[in-house]
Amino acid sequence: MENIKIFKNNEERLATNSTGFHELQYCDKDLPIKKLLNYKNIVNWKSDSLYIEAFTETDEIFYNYYDKIFSQFGKLDYFGINYFTKKQTIKILSDLKNQSLPDKDILY
């Protein structure tokens, strides 16, 4: 099975000297969605985020395997912000668990 370049922390990401990444992060703020997605409240490069290298074959592999799971709640904006509620996240994790996917143990 193909592998995806997923970095488990910012140090791994920095070691690649690459600049294109999709960041998956846990949101711990308790704000209404509109405020949560306001650019003033967004902090990138968090130490507990997962980073997926973009603009490489990793991108294609990730989307080939994961797009259907993540886009079940609407079309993904690959270069913007995608927010999932707690209920949606539980469903995504359940779907990840039940499928054979590359590097799913990192995401799960």
URDAFEN-V790616 format. One record per residue. N is the residue number from 1. RES is the residue in one small letter. PHI is phi in whole degrees, 0 to 359 (* if undefined). BURIAL is I if it has 16 or more other C-alpha atoms within 10 Angstrom, else O. D_LAST is the distance of its C-alpha to the last C-alpha in Angstrom with 1 decimal. Layout:
n:N res:RES phi:PHI burial:BURIAL d_last:D_LAST
n:N res:RES phi:PHI burial:BURIAL d_last:D_LAST
//
This chain:
n:1 res:m phi:* burial:O d_last:17.2
n:2 res:e phi:291 burial:O d_last:17.1
n:3 res:n phi:251 burial:O d_last:15.1
n:4 res:i phi:248 burial:I d_last:13.9
n:5 res:k phi:277 burial:I d_last:15.0
n:6 res:i phi:246 burial:I d_last:12.2
n:7 res:f phi:257 burial:I d_last:13.5
n:8 res:k phi:274 burial:I d_last:11.9
n:9 res:n phi:201 burial:O d_last:15.0
n:10 res:n phi:294 burial:O d_last:18.3
n:11 res:e phi:296 burial:O d_last:20.3
n:12 res:e phi:298 burial:O d_last:18.5
n:13 res:r phi:297 burial:I d_last:19.0
n:14 res:l phi:297 burial:O d_last:22.6
n:15 res:a phi:294 burial:O d_last:23.3
n:16 res:t phi:279 burial:O d_last:23.0
n:17 res:n phi:60 burial:O d_last:25.8
n:18 res:s phi:260 burial:O d_last:24.4
n:19 res:t phi:243 burial:O d_last:24.6
n:20 res:g phi:255 burial:O d_last:22.5
n:21 res:f phi:217 burial:I d_last:18.8
n:22 res:h phi:261 burial:I d_last:16.5
n:23 res:e phi:252 burial:I d_last:15.0
n:24 res:l phi:254 burial:I d_last:11.9
n:25 res:q phi:224 burial:I d_last:12.8
n:26 res:y phi:273 burial:O d_last:12.7
n:27 res:c phi:264 burial:O d_last:16.2
n:28 res:d phi:253 burial:O d_last:18.1
n:29 res:k phi:272 burial:O d_last:21.4
n:30 res:d phi:253 burial:O d_last:23.2
n:31 res:l phi:229 burial:O d_last:25.2
n:32 res:p phi:299 burial:O d_last:26.2
n:33 res:i phi:308 burial:O d_last:24.3
n:34 res:k phi:302 burial:O d_last:27.3
n:35 res:k phi:286 burial:O d_last:27.6
n:36 res:l phi:300 burial:O d_last:23.9
n:37 res:l phi:270 burial:O d_last:24.0
n:38 res:n phi:290 burial:O d_last:27.3
n:39 res:y phi:304 burial:O d_last:27.3
n:40 res:k phi:290 burial:O d_last:28.9
n:41 res:n phi:260 burial:O d_last:25.8
n:42 res:i phi:263 burial:O d_last:23.3
n:43 res:v phi:238 burial:O d_last:22.4
n:44 res:n phi:271 burial:O d_last:20.9
n:45 res:w phi:62 burial:I d_last:19.7
n:46 res:k phi:292 burial:O d_last:18.2
n:47 res:s phi:290 burial:O d_last:17.3
n:48 res:d phi:259 burial:O d_last:13.8
n:49 res:s phi:281 burial:I d_last:12.9
n:50 res:l phi:256 burial:I d_last:11.1
n:51 res:y phi:240 burial:I d_last:13.8
n:52 res:i phi:247 burial:I d_last:14.2
n:53 res:e phi:298 burial:I d_last:17.7
n:54 res:a phi:254 burial:I d_last:19.8
n:55 res:f phi:66 burial:O d_last:23.2
n:56 res:t phi:221 burial:O d_last:22.5
n:57 res:e phi:298 burial:O d_last:21.5
n:58 res:t phi:301 burial:I d_last:17.9
n:59 res:d phi:306 burial:I d_last:18.4
n:60 res:e phi:297 burial:O d_last:19.7
n:61 res:i phi:297 burial:I d_last:17.1
n:62 res:f phi:301 burial:I d_last:14.3
n:63 res:y phi:291 burial:O d_last:16.4
n:64 res:n phi:299 burial:O d_last:17.5
n:65 res:y phi:264 burial:O d_last:14.2
n:66 res:y phi:251 burial:I d_last:12.3
n:67 res:d phi:303 burial:O d_last:15.4
n:68 res:k phi:300 burial:O d_last:16.0
n:69 res:i phi:289 burial:O d_last:12.8
n:70 res:f phi:285 burial:I d_last:13.1
n:71 res:s phi:268 burial:O d_last:16.9
n:72 res:q phi:294 burial:O d_last:17.4
n:73 res:f phi:252 burial:O d_last:18.5
n:74 res:g phi:134 burial:O d_last:20.8
n:75 res:k phi:297 burial:O d_last:21.4
n:76 res:l phi:283 burial:O d_last:19.2
n:77 res:d phi:261 burial:O d_last:21.3
n:78 res:y phi:293 burial:O d_last:20.0
n:79 res:f phi:240 burial:O d_last:22.2
n:80 res:g phi:232 burial:O d_last:22.2
n:81 res:i phi:253 burial:O d_last:20.2
n:82 res:n phi:239 burial:O d_last:17.9
n:83 res:y phi:245 burial:I d_last:17.3
n:84 res:f phi:237 burial:O d_last:15.3
n:85 res:t phi:291 burial:O d_last:16.5
n:86 res:k phi:300 burial:O d_last:14.7
n:87 res:k phi:298 burial:O d_last:15.5
n:88 res:q phi:295 burial:O d_last:14.2
n:89 res:t phi:296 burial:O d_last:10.9
n:90 res:i phi:299 burial:O d_last:10.7
n:91 res:k phi:295 burial:O d_last:11.8
n:92 res:i phi:300 burial:I d_last:9.5
n:93 res:l phi:297 burial:O d_last:6.4
n:94 res:s phi:296 burial:O d_last:9.0
n:95 res:d phi:295 burial:O d_last:10.0
n:96 res:l phi:298 burial:I d_last:6.9
n:97 res:k phi:298 burial:O d_last:7.1
n:98 res:n phi:270 burial:O d_last:10.8
n:99 res:q phi:233 burial:O d_last:11.2
n:100 res:s phi:269 burial:O d_last:11.9
n:101 res:l phi:227 burial:I d_last:10.6
n:102 res:p phi:293 burial:I d_last:11.2
n:103 res:d phi:59 burial:O d_last:8.9
n:104 res:k phi:294 burial:I d_last:5.8
n:105 res:d phi:297 burial:O d_last:5.0
n:106 res:i phi:288 burial:O d_last:5.6
n:107 res:l phi:286 burial:O d_last:3.8
n:108 res:y phi:278 burial:O d_last:0.0
//
